[in-house]
């Protein structure tokens, strides 16, 4: 019997486990996660008001409830206090790392570390109830916010900043975040890209949602649209539809609204300016197309007032102690999913998901990525299965001081979140701190 550990219970980890049990009737899979809750970015990265995408948890749940799959939460691998990679490898015939891209890219400009300047990842973690996040006073005294980036995550955070209590109350957003967003005095959100509308990475569906927000006006500068080069009709379908939506907003007369989202293009951030002890504005340089798909600076600058700055310029993988790491790409070196050490495949070590290919693609991209890795693993299985292993890895984990949260523990958390929602007159409301999550899971 082949025993495999999958580290990470997000889409890539679940799709890896699913592919393994579908293709090998004798395999046993343990899905490990450092959190006591499964589903990764589907639970902690999808905006609360995107119920359709969050419903993907149902299909991931089916994988984790398979009789040959076991969920082991609260298991940290690598790093301080974590189970060493070498020790984990000794408990399984193979280990597949599906640990994603856990941090964000930085701007690399002066003032980036001023109070009030955050990554979009940190803000998303807060309103998604990630136990590592805390209310850092994101919205305290904030009237104007700047979101740097024009992808779907940027659209998500811009939308969440102006959402009202009536729209958020039916979601699973934690109560503290709901109260904070509802009481916010923010009136203006600037979403800014250094290139033009035709190069923006948001999808049309996400973009259009901004125009349907109650009490919110969306504005686009006609001059920004005029800078785009080429025939809009020659653009790929998504970009063409995006540009059409933006042109529609630019043509609308100004309307009275409580809040405004201003979409800006051809502005490159060069510095965050302080106001007292926190950020007070973002200085941008106006850019123009360079004729080769990029932009060049003009030497003209514009300061946009902001007491909150969220950078949304991409995710990045981080090293996992004990595994090789390519700092340039933010990934683990591999060949068809096999981890490479000094250029050669390392027996029994594999990767899938963003830590394998970088933060590219959509959730469904993880299926084909996982299948490639599983194909490599099963090709190696006859050799890997010869190793003698302990009877049950959980016994060894407990001996090493790690007490995994079983699936029943996660179900106890689910019940507690439903009960909390009922007490608050809402639906499900997420628990958001480590102590509560762990103590709830241990009662199971």
C-alpha beads as a LAMMPS data file, in Angstrom:
LAMMPS data file: protein, C-alpha beads

444 atoms
443 bonds

1 atom types
1 bond types

-500.0 500.0 xlo xhi
-500.0 500.0 ylo yhi
-500.0 500.0 zlo zhi

Masses

1 110.0

Atoms # bond

1 1 1 0.000 0.000 0.000
2 1 1 1.362 3.398 -1.024
3 1 1 1.139 6.065 1.687
4 1 1 1.368 9.701 0.571
5 1 1 1.363 12.980 2.508
6 1 1 -0.009 16.065 0.789
7 1 1 1.042 19.272 2.536
8 1 1 -1.662 21.893 2.010
9 1 1 -5.430 21.471 1.830
10 1 1 -6.252 24.180 -0.700
11 1 1 -7.362 23.400 -4.262
12 1 1 -3.958 22.107 -5.403
13 1 1 -3.663 19.810 -2.373
14 1 1 -7.204 18.490 -2.701
15 1 1 -6.873 17.955 -6.440
16 1 1 -3.618 16.090 -5.831
17 1 1 -5.316 13.817 -3.277
18 1 1 -8.266 13.325 -5.625
19 1 1 -6.045 12.351 -8.550
20 1 1 -4.111 9.906 -6.370
21 1 1 -7.151 8.009 -5.074
22 1 1 -8.789 7.968 -8.501
23 1 1 -5.743 6.514 -10.231
24 1 1 -4.382 4.142 -7.577
25 1 1 -6.933 1.994 -5.704
26 1 1 -4.371 1.063 -3.056
27 1 1 -3.092 4.507 -2.074
28 1 1 -3.720 6.120 1.332
29 1 1 -3.425 9.910 1.493
30 1 1 -2.965 12.164 4.516
31 1 1 -3.682 15.835 3.730
32 1 1 -1.790 18.014 6.200
33 1 1 -2.397 21.688 6.864
34 1 1 -0.880 24.048 9.415
35 1 1 -4.372 25.477 10.012
36 1 1 -7.136 23.511 11.745
37 1 1 -9.428 24.449 8.830
38 1 1 -9.187 23.086 5.273
39 1 1 -9.631 24.635 1.814
40 1 1 -6.767 27.153 1.751
41 1 1 -7.459 30.239 -0.342
42 1 1 -11.013 29.114 -1.062
43 1 1 -11.740 29.747 2.630
44 1 1 -9.213 32.515 3.255
45 1 1 -8.767 34.248 -0.108
46 1 1 -12.180 34.390 -1.778
47 1 1 -14.194 37.489 -0.863
48 1 1 -17.140 36.793 1.488
49 1 1 -19.646 38.155 -1.040
50 1 1 -18.524 35.684 -3.728
51 1 1 -20.693 32.822 -2.580
52 1 1 -20.594 31.001 -5.919
53 1 1 -16.806 30.652 -5.865
54 1 1 -16.832 29.781 -2.165
55 1 1 -19.245 26.954 -2.965
56 1 1 -16.228 25.144 -4.415
57 1 1 -15.635 24.064 -0.815
58 1 1 -18.307 21.444 -1.430
59 1 1 -16.255 19.621 -4.076
60 1 1 -13.068 19.913 -1.998
61 1 1 -14.991 18.528 0.968
62 1 1 -15.936 15.440 -1.063
63 1 1 -12.234 14.756 -1.605
64 1 1 -11.349 15.128 2.069
65 1 1 -14.215 12.855 3.127
66 1 1 -13.055 10.009 0.869
67 1 1 -12.411 6.892 2.973
68 1 1 -8.811 6.743 1.719
69 1 1 -8.084 10.401 2.535
70 1 1 -7.430 11.711 6.039
71 1 1 -7.327 15.390 7.013
72 1 1 -4.709 16.319 9.613
73 1 1 -4.977 19.974 10.580
74 1 1 -2.746 21.997 12.847
75 1 1 0.420 20.371 11.485
76 1 1 3.174 22.864 10.726
77 1 1 5.892 21.555 8.419
78 1 1 9.307 23.201 8.314
79 1 1 10.420 26.407 10.009
80 1 1 10.500 27.242 13.739
81 1 1 8.388 24.822 15.736
82 1 1 7.472 22.873 12.635
83 1 1 7.987 19.227 11.806
84 1 1 11.257 18.945 9.865
85 1 1 10.900 18.013 6.208
86 1 1 13.247 15.079 6.729
87 1 1 11.112 13.711 9.568
88 1 1 7.926 13.982 7.526
89 1 1 9.585 12.232 4.613
90 1 1 10.443 9.274 6.887
91 1 1 6.748 8.720 7.673
92 1 1 5.501 8.402 4.091
93 1 1 6.493 6.822 0.822
94 1 1 6.065 10.205 -0.834
95 1 1 5.320 13.804 0.126
96 1 1 3.680 16.339 -2.187
97 1 1 4.078 19.985 -1.185
98 1 1 1.094 22.145 -2.173
99 1 1 1.906 25.160 -0.018
100 1 1 0.988 27.906 -2.484
101 1 1 2.497 31.380 -2.636
102 1 1 2.193 32.694 0.886
103 1 1 3.377 36.283 0.572
104 1 1 2.946 39.285 -1.685
105 1 1 5.242 41.155 -4.022
106 1 1 6.492 44.534 -2.844
107 1 1 6.644 47.822 -4.675
108 1 1 10.216 48.620 -3.666
109 1 1 9.600 52.348 -3.271
110 1 1 10.294 54.846 -0.459
111 1 1 7.643 55.010 2.241
112 1 1 6.287 51.517 1.570
113 1 1 6.620 50.592 5.250
114 1 1 4.729 53.605 6.600
115 1 1 1.799 52.785 8.908
116 1 1 -1.319 52.547 6.772
117 1 1 0.533 50.785 3.945
118 1 1 -0.358 47.114 3.641
119 1 1 -0.455 44.297 1.174
120 1 1 -3.857 43.370 -0.183
121 1 1 -3.091 39.873 1.140
122 1 1 -3.053 41.183 4.716
123 1 1 -6.342 43.017 4.228
124 1 1 -7.984 39.971 2.608
125 1 1 -6.762 37.742 5.450
126 1 1 -8.364 40.098 7.979
127 1 1 -11.825 40.163 6.426
128 1 1 -11.588 36.433 5.654
129 1 1 -10.946 35.556 9.337
130 1 1 -7.490 34.055 8.859
131 1 1 -6.183 33.296 12.371
132 1 1 -2.798 34.862 11.593
133 1 1 -4.474 38.191 10.781
134 1 1 -5.433 40.857 13.259
135 1 1 -7.413 44.061 13.129
136 1 1 -4.513 46.375 12.432
137 1 1 -6.717 49.455 12.333
138 1 1 -6.896 49.292 8.541
139 1 1 -9.798 51.760 8.323
140 1 1 -9.195 53.942 11.358
141 1 1 -9.410 57.576 10.248
142 1 1 -9.448 56.591 6.579
143 1 1 -11.333 58.791 4.119
144 1 1 -9.454 57.893 0.948
145 1 1 -7.762 54.619 -0.023
146 1 1 -5.454 53.721 -2.895
147 1 1 -5.373 50.177 -4.257
148 1 1 -2.280 49.659 -6.397
149 1 1 -2.960 46.998 -9.017
150 1 1 -5.655 46.182 -11.553
151 1 1 -6.244 42.449 -11.145
152 1 1 -9.118 40.541 -9.590
153 1 1 -7.706 40.795 -6.064
154 1 1 -7.518 44.577 -6.451
155 1 1 -11.149 44.605 -7.603
156 1 1 -12.105 42.437 -4.606
157 1 1 -10.539 44.730 -2.013
158 1 1 -11.891 47.871 -3.703
159 1 1 -15.371 46.351 -3.666
160 1 1 -15.098 45.232 -0.036
161 1 1 -13.975 48.706 1.029
162 1 1 -17.260 50.226 -0.128
163 1 1 -19.649 47.365 0.639
164 1 1 -22.367 48.259 3.131
165 1 1 -23.630 46.240 6.079
166 1 1 -26.773 45.170 4.205
167 1 1 -24.708 43.387 1.541
168 1 1 -22.141 41.880 3.926
169 1 1 -24.414 40.762 6.748
170 1 1 -25.638 37.614 4.908
171 1 1 -22.037 36.463 4.298
172 1 1 -19.654 34.573 6.605
173 1 1 -17.449 37.620 7.244
174 1 1 -16.329 37.729 10.908
175 1 1 -18.420 40.061 13.039
176 1 1 -15.532 42.367 13.963
177 1 1 -14.674 42.957 10.299
178 1 1 -18.348 43.511 9.469
179 1 1 -18.657 46.098 12.248
180 1 1 -15.475 47.875 11.137
181 1 1 -16.409 48.037 7.466
182 1 1 -19.961 49.136 8.293
183 1 1 -18.717 52.011 10.464
184 1 1 -16.042 53.155 8.025
185 1 1 -15.905 56.827 7.035
186 1 1 -14.168 56.030 3.759
187 1 1 -15.606 57.854 0.739
188 1 1 -13.047 57.415 -2.063
189 1 1 -11.174 54.407 -3.426
190 1 1 -8.602 54.868 -6.182
191 1 1 -7.662 51.675 -8.049
192 1 1 -4.517 52.426 -10.021
193 1 1 -2.522 50.625 -12.720
194 1 1 0.827 51.596 -14.202
195 1 1 -0.231 50.440 -17.668
196 1 1 -3.422 50.920 -19.631
197 1 1 -6.922 49.424 -19.546
198 1 1 -6.074 46.948 -22.299
199 1 1 -3.358 45.412 -20.063
200 1 1 -5.478 45.167 -16.899
201 1 1 -5.776 41.635 -15.513
202 1 1 -9.237 41.727 -13.985
203 1 1 -12.004 39.690 -15.562
204 1 1 -15.051 41.414 -17.000
205 1 1 -17.427 39.757 -14.545
206 1 1 -15.444 41.045 -11.587
207 1 1 -15.125 44.487 -13.141
208 1 1 -18.851 44.844 -13.797
209 1 1 -19.618 44.079 -10.148
210 1 1 -18.159 47.465 -9.230
211 1 1 -20.844 49.210 -11.246
212 1 1 -23.623 47.412 -9.369
213 1 1 -22.601 48.471 -5.850
214 1 1 -25.365 50.395 -4.051
215 1 1 -24.554 54.027 -3.296
216 1 1 -21.252 53.895 -5.176
217 1 1 -20.213 55.767 -8.318
218 1 1 -17.498 54.330 -10.574
219 1 1 -15.500 56.850 -12.593
220 1 1 -12.918 56.434 -15.353
221 1 1 -10.791 59.225 -16.839
222 1 1 -11.403 59.553 -20.605
223 1 1 -7.820 60.746 -21.012
224 1 1 -6.535 57.420 -19.635
225 1 1 -8.605 55.516 -22.171
226 1 1 -7.369 57.725 -24.999
227 1 1 -3.759 56.747 -24.250
228 1 1 -4.382 53.093 -25.095
229 1 1 -2.801 52.258 -28.435
230 1 1 -4.228 50.057 -31.167
231 1 1 -7.661 48.975 -32.291
232 1 1 -9.876 47.811 -29.380
233 1 1 -11.534 45.379 -31.759
234 1 1 -8.217 43.572 -32.185
235 1 1 -7.883 42.834 -28.459
236 1 1 -8.534 39.384 -26.968
237 1 1 -12.176 38.951 -25.939
238 1 1 -11.734 39.581 -22.193
239 1 1 -9.648 42.729 -22.659
240 1 1 -12.027 44.003 -25.340
241 1 1 -15.017 43.587 -23.025
242 1 1 -13.111 45.249 -20.185
243 1 1 -12.351 48.278 -22.331
244 1 1 -15.996 48.473 -23.417
245 1 1 -17.149 48.515 -19.783
246 1 1 -14.616 51.222 -18.918
247 1 1 -15.658 53.367 -21.880
248 1 1 -19.258 53.046 -20.739
249 1 1 -18.416 54.343 -17.273
250 1 1 -16.283 57.158 -18.684
251 1 1 -19.242 58.345 -20.770
252 1 1 -21.639 58.532 -17.827
253 1 1 -22.365 61.932 -16.264
254 1 1 -21.246 62.385 -12.679
255 1 1 -23.842 61.390 -10.120
256 1 1 -24.309 62.051 -6.437
257 1 1 -23.108 59.066 -4.415
258 1 1 -21.942 58.316 -0.898
259 1 1 -18.781 56.630 -2.161
260 1 1 -16.696 56.617 -5.319
261 1 1 -14.353 54.135 -6.943
262 1 1 -11.988 55.885 -9.326
263 1 1 -10.220 53.647 -11.843
264 1 1 -6.928 55.206 -12.899
265 1 1 -4.385 54.029 -15.469
266 1 1 -0.906 54.973 -16.702
267 1 1 0.253 55.940 -13.218
268 1 1 3.349 54.353 -11.659
269 1 1 3.825 54.613 -7.861
270 1 1 7.185 56.161 -6.979
271 1 1 6.789 57.068 -3.295
272 1 1 4.425 56.880 -0.341
273 1 1 4.286 60.248 1.400
274 1 1 3.871 60.546 5.140
275 1 1 1.399 62.682 7.036
276 1 1 2.402 62.754 10.671
277 1 1 2.949 59.181 11.813
278 1 1 1.277 57.414 8.856
279 1 1 0.827 57.443 5.106
280 1 1 -0.963 60.497 3.735
281 1 1 -0.649 60.231 -0.043
282 1 1 0.850 58.249 -2.914
283 1 1 3.058 60.007 -5.454
284 1 1 2.607 58.635 -8.968
285 1 1 4.522 59.307 -12.147
286 1 1 2.419 59.612 -15.276
287 1 1 3.391 56.960 -17.829
288 1 1 2.702 56.553 -21.538
289 1 1 2.792 53.477 -23.786
290 1 1 6.225 52.704 -25.181
291 1 1 4.861 50.993 -28.289
292 1 1 6.154 47.567 -27.207
293 1 1 3.541 46.611 -24.636
294 1 1 5.195 48.444 -21.771
295 1 1 5.233 51.996 -20.481
296 1 1 7.764 54.740 -19.985
297 1 1 7.803 57.570 -17.468
298 1 1 7.038 61.142 -18.460
299 1 1 8.609 63.014 -15.551
300 1 1 5.174 64.381 -14.596
301 1 1 3.903 63.539 -11.119
302 1 1 0.601 63.455 -9.281
303 1 1 -0.081 63.034 -5.565
304 1 1 -3.238 61.110 -4.601
305 1 1 -4.352 61.566 -0.970
306 1 1 -4.734 58.282 0.917
307 1 1 -4.714 57.214 4.549
308 1 1 -4.779 53.570 3.447
309 1 1 -2.652 52.027 0.686
310 1 1 -3.112 48.410 -0.386
311 1 1 -0.654 46.953 -2.859
312 1 1 -2.024 44.187 -5.047
313 1 1 0.801 43.467 -7.456
314 1 1 1.011 39.684 -7.217
315 1 1 1.743 36.772 -4.883
316 1 1 5.080 35.142 -4.280
317 1 1 6.188 31.792 -2.884
318 1 1 8.356 31.635 0.231
319 1 1 11.064 29.117 1.119
320 1 1 10.106 26.089 3.176
321 1 1 12.992 25.098 5.412
322 1 1 14.434 21.814 4.221
323 1 1 13.300 22.177 0.592
324 1 1 15.305 23.733 -2.237
325 1 1 14.016 27.113 -3.432
326 1 1 14.522 29.281 -6.500
327 1 1 14.451 32.856 -5.187
328 1 1 14.135 34.345 -8.678
329 1 1 10.861 32.563 -9.494
330 1 1 9.609 32.037 -5.935
331 1 1 9.134 28.310 -6.617
332 1 1 10.653 24.945 -5.694
333 1 1 12.835 23.635 -8.540
334 1 1 11.182 20.618 -10.134
335 1 1 10.871 18.488 -13.229
336 1 1 7.289 17.433 -13.998
337 1 1 6.521 17.848 -10.295
338 1 1 9.573 15.952 -9.002
339 1 1 11.573 18.133 -6.584
340 1 1 15.110 18.724 -7.814
341 1 1 18.035 18.816 -5.430
342 1 1 21.271 19.927 -7.072
343 1 1 19.600 19.369 -10.415
344 1 1 18.583 15.756 -9.772
345 1 1 15.141 14.398 -8.771
346 1 1 14.837 13.824 -5.027
347 1 1 13.210 10.471 -4.326
348 1 1 9.714 10.791 -2.869
349 1 1 9.489 14.595 -2.916
350 1 1 7.023 16.405 -5.190
351 1 1 5.310 19.763 -5.651
352 1 1 2.023 20.955 -7.125
353 1 1 0.185 24.277 -7.346
354 1 1 1.682 27.750 -7.074
355 1 1 4.832 26.604 -5.262
356 1 1 5.466 24.493 -8.374
357 1 1 4.525 26.836 -11.230
358 1 1 4.247 30.289 -9.625
359 1 1 1.032 32.269 -8.949
360 1 1 -0.549 31.797 -12.362
361 1 1 -3.855 30.499 -13.683
362 1 1 -7.250 30.122 -12.037
363 1 1 -8.461 27.611 -9.440
364 1 1 -9.169 25.020 -12.132
365 1 1 -5.580 25.237 -13.407
366 1 1 -4.580 23.286 -10.313
367 1 1 -6.302 20.168 -11.670
368 1 1 -3.965 19.687 -14.622
369 1 1 -0.992 20.774 -12.516
370 1 1 -1.843 18.126 -9.888
371 1 1 -2.376 15.445 -12.535
372 1 1 1.109 16.003 -13.957
373 1 1 2.668 15.660 -10.507
374 1 1 0.618 12.558 -9.668
375 1 1 1.639 10.964 -12.985
376 1 1 5.283 11.398 -11.982
377 1 1 4.659 10.091 -8.464
378 1 1 2.815 6.970 -9.613
379 1 1 5.534 6.252 -12.150
380 1 1 7.995 6.231 -9.236
381 1 1 5.670 4.284 -6.934
382 1 1 7.099 0.772 -7.458
383 1 1 10.440 1.953 -6.095
384 1 1 9.026 4.237 -3.413
385 1 1 6.714 1.550 -1.983
386 1 1 9.666 -0.657 -0.990
387 1 1 10.466 1.576 1.995
388 1 1 9.465 0.369 5.467
389 1 1 7.276 2.855 7.306
390 1 1 5.787 3.202 10.798
391 1 1 2.342 1.657 11.179
392 1 1 0.571 4.995 11.603
393 1 1 2.150 8.425 11.014
394 1 1 -0.215 10.048 13.535
395 1 1 1.352 8.037 16.361
396 1 1 4.774 9.283 15.284
397 1 1 3.517 12.867 14.944
398 1 1 2.161 12.811 18.483
399 1 1 5.440 11.394 19.718
400 1 1 7.133 14.391 18.081
401 1 1 4.825 16.769 19.938
402 1 1 2.364 17.349 17.088
403 1 1 -1.294 16.598 17.839
404 1 1 -3.188 16.821 14.543
405 1 1 -6.731 18.172 14.318
406 1 1 -8.821 15.406 12.701
407 1 1 -11.741 15.894 10.327
408 1 1 -14.115 15.644 13.297
409 1 1 -12.331 18.682 14.773
410 1 1 -12.998 20.669 11.617
411 1 1 -16.651 19.603 11.721
412 1 1 -16.826 20.931 15.290
413 1 1 -15.511 24.287 14.030
414 1 1 -18.162 24.288 11.313
415 1 1 -20.893 23.677 13.885
416 1 1 -19.567 26.419 16.138
417 1 1 -19.539 28.895 13.245
418 1 1 -23.139 28.030 12.402
419 1 1 -24.136 28.452 16.059
420 1 1 -22.354 31.803 16.265
421 1 1 -24.175 32.979 13.153
422 1 1 -27.516 31.949 14.652
423 1 1 -26.794 33.869 17.870
424 1 1 -25.934 36.975 15.857
425 1 1 -28.990 36.686 13.629
426 1 1 -26.826 35.912 10.624
427 1 1 -25.956 32.755 8.691
428 1 1 -22.526 31.172 9.262
429 1 1 -19.986 33.512 10.896
430 1 1 -16.327 32.565 10.830
431 1 1 -14.217 32.128 13.932
432 1 1 -11.072 34.164 13.547
433 1 1 -8.545 33.448 16.299
434 1 1 -6.230 30.535 16.933
435 1 1 -7.237 29.824 20.524
436 1 1 -10.937 29.611 19.714
437 1 1 -10.383 27.459 16.636
438 1 1 -8.090 24.996 18.406
439 1 1 -10.172 24.755 21.586
440 1 1 -13.332 24.228 19.508
441 1 1 -11.647 21.505 17.463
442 1 1 -10.373 19.709 20.576
443 1 1 -13.893 19.429 22.020
444 1 1 -14.872 17.127 19.119

Bonds

1 1 1 2
2 1 2 3
3 1 3 4
4 1 4 5
5 1 5 6
6 1 6 7
7 1 7 8
8 1 8 9
9 1 9 10
10 1 10 11
11 1 11 12
12 1 12 13
13 1 13 14
14 1 14 15
15 1 15 16
16 1 16 17
17 1 17 18
18 1 18 19
19 1 19 20
20 1 20 21
21 1 21 22
22 1 22 23
23 1 23 24
24 1 24 25
25 1 25 26
26 1 26 27
27 1 27 28
28 1 28 29
29 1 29 30
30 1 30 31
31 1 31 32
32 1 32 33
33 1 33 34
34 1 34 35
35 1 35 36
36 1 36 37
37 1 37 38
38 1 38 39
39 1 39 40
40 1 40 41
41 1 41 42
42 1 42 43
43 1 43 44
44 1 44 45
45 1 45 46
46 1 46 47
47 1 47 48
48 1 48 49
49 1 49 50
50 1 50 51
51 1 51 52
52 1 52 53
53 1 53 54
54 1 54 55
55 1 55 56
56 1 56 57
57 1 57 58
58 1 58 59
59 1 59 60
60 1 60 61
61 1 61 62
62 1 62 63
63 1 63 64
64 1 64 65
65 1 65 66
66 1 66 67
67 1 67 68
68 1 68 69
69 1 69 70
70 1 70 71
71 1 71 72
72 1 72 73
73 1 73 74
74 1 74 75
75 1 75 76
76 1 76 77
77 1 77 78
78 1 78 79
79 1 79 80
80 1 80 81
81 1 81 82
82 1 82 83
83 1 83 84
84 1 84 85
85 1 85 86
86 1 86 87
87 1 87 88
88 1 88 89
89 1 89 90
90 1 90 91
91 1 91 92
92 1 92 93
93 1 93 94
94 1 94 95
95 1 95 96
96 1 96 97
97 1 97 98
98 1 98 99
99 1 99 100
100 1 100 101
101 1 101 102
102 1 102 103
103 1 103 104
104 1 104 105
105 1 105 106
106 1 106 107
107 1 107 108
108 1 108 109
109 1 109 110
110 1 110 111
111 1 111 112
112 1 112 113
113 1 113 114
114 1 114 115
115 1 115 116
116 1 116 117
117 1 117 118
118 1 118 119
119 1 119 120
120 1 120 121
121 1 121 122
122 1 122 123
123 1 123 124
124 1 124 125
125 1 125 126
126 1 126 127
127 1 127 128
128 1 128 129
129 1 129 130
130 1 130 131
131 1 131 132
132 1 132 133
133 1 133 134
134 1 134 135
135 1 135 136
136 1 136 137
137 1 137 138
138 1 138 139
139 1 139 140
140 1 140 141
141 1 141 142
142 1 142 143
143 1 143 144
144 1 144 145
145 1 145 146
146 1 146 147
147 1 147 148
148 1 148 149
149 1 149 150
150 1 150 151
151 1 151 152
152 1 152 153
153 1 153 154
154 1 154 155
155 1 155 156
156 1 156 157
157 1 157 158
158 1 158 159
159 1 159 160
160 1 160 161
161 1 161 162
162 1 162 163
163 1 163 164
164 1 164 165
165 1 165 166
166 1 166 167
167 1 167 168
168 1 168 169
169 1 169 170
170 1 170 171
171 1 171 172
172 1 172 173
173 1 173 174
174 1 174 175
175 1 175 176
176 1 176 177
177 1 177 178
178 1 178 179
179 1 179 180
180 1 180 181
181 1 181 182
182 1 182 183
183 1 183 184
184 1 184 185
185 1 185 186
186 1 186 187
187 1 187 188
188 1 188 189
189 1 189 190
190 1 190 191
191 1 191 192
192 1 192 193
193 1 193 194
194 1 194 195
195 1 195 196
196 1 196 197
197 1 197 198
198 1 198 199
199 1 199 200
200 1 200 201
201 1 201 202
202 1 202 203
203 1 203 204
204 1 204 205
205 1 205 206
206 1 206 207
207 1 207 208
208 1 208 209
209 1 209 210
210 1 210 211
211 1 211 212
212 1 212 213
213 1 213 214
214 1 214 215
215 1 215 216
216 1 216 217
217 1 217 218
218 1 218 219
219 1 219 220
220 1 220 221
221 1 221 222
222 1 222 223
223 1 223 224
224 1 224 225
225 1 225 226
226 1 226 227
227 1 227 228
228 1 228 229
229 1 229 230
230 1 230 231
231 1 231 232
232 1 232 233
233 1 233 234
234 1 234 235
235 1 235 236
236 1 236 237
237 1 237 238
238 1 238 239
239 1 239 240
240 1 240 241
241 1 241 242
242 1 242 243
243 1 243 244
244 1 244 245
245 1 245 246
246 1 246 247
247 1 247 248
248 1 248 249
249 1 249 250
250 1 250 251
251 1 251 252
252 1 252 253
253 1 253 254
254 1 254 255
255 1 255 256
256 1 256 257
257 1 257 258
258 1 258 259
259 1 259 260
260 1 260 261
261 1 261 262
262 1 262 263
263 1 263 264
264 1 264 265
265 1 265 266
266 1 266 267
267 1 267 268
268 1 268 269
269 1 269 270
270 1 270 271
271 1 271 272
272 1 272 273
273 1 273 274
274 1 274 275
275 1 275 276
276 1 276 277
277 1 277 278
278 1 278 279
279 1 279 280
280 1 280 281
281 1 281 282
282 1 282 283
283 1 283 284
284 1 284 285
285 1 285 286
286 1 286 287
287 1 287 288
288 1 288 289
289 1 289 290
290 1 290 291
291 1 291 292
292 1 292 293
293 1 293 294
294 1 294 295
295 1 295 296
296 1 296 297
297 1 297 298
298 1 298 299
299 1 299 300
300 1 300 301
301 1 301 302
302 1 302 303
303 1 303 304
304 1 304 305
305 1 305 306
306 1 306 307
307 1 307 308
308 1 308 309
309 1 309 310
310 1 310 311
311 1 311 312
312 1 312 313
313 1 313 314
314 1 314 315
315 1 315 316
316 1 316 317
317 1 317 318
318 1 318 319
319 1 319 320
320 1 320 321
321 1 321 322
322 1 322 323
323 1 323 324
324 1 324 325
325 1 325 326
326 1 326 327
327 1 327 328
328 1 328 329
329 1 329 330
330 1 330 331
331 1 331 332
332 1 332 333
333 1 333 334
334 1 334 335
335 1 335 336
336 1 336 337
337 1 337 338
338 1 338 339
339 1 339 340
340 1 340 341
341 1 341 342
342 1 342 343
343 1 343 344
344 1 344 345
345 1 345 346
346 1 346 347
347 1 347 348
348 1 348 349
349 1 349 350
350 1 350 351
351 1 351 352
352 1 352 353
353 1 353 354
354 1 354 355
355 1 355 356
356 1 356 357
357 1 357 358
358 1 358 359
359 1 359 360
360 1 360 361
361 1 361 362
362 1 362 363
363 1 363 364
364 1 364 365
365 1 365 366
366 1 366 367
367 1 367 368
368 1 368 369
369 1 369 370
370 1 370 371
371 1 371 372
372 1 372 373
373 1 373 374
374 1 374 375
375 1 375 376
376 1 376 377
377 1 377 378
378 1 378 379
379 1 379 380
380 1 380 381
381 1 381 382
382 1 382 383
383 1 383 384
384 1 384 385
385 1 385 386
386 1 386 387
387 1 387 388
388 1 388 389
389 1 389 390
390 1 390 391
391 1 391 392
392 1 392 393
393 1 393 394
394 1 394 395
395 1 395 396
396 1 396 397
397 1 397 398
398 1 398 399
399 1 399 400
400 1 400 401
401 1 401 402
402 1 402 403
403 1 403 404
404 1 404 405
405 1 405 406
406 1 406 407
407 1 407 408
408 1 408 409
409 1 409 410
410 1 410 411
411 1 411 412
412 1 412 413
413 1 413 414
414 1 414 415
415 1 415 416
416 1 416 417
417 1 417 418
418 1 418 419
419 1 419 420
420 1 420 421
421 1 421 422
422 1 422 423
423 1 423 424
424 1 424 425
425 1 425 426
426 1 426 427
427 1 427 428
428 1 428 429
429 1 429 430
430 1 430 431
431 1 431 432
432 1 432 433
433 1 433 434
434 1 434 435
435 1 435 436
436 1 436 437
437 1 437 438
438 1 438 439
439 1 439 440
440 1 440 441
441 1 441 442
442 1 442 443
443 1 443 444
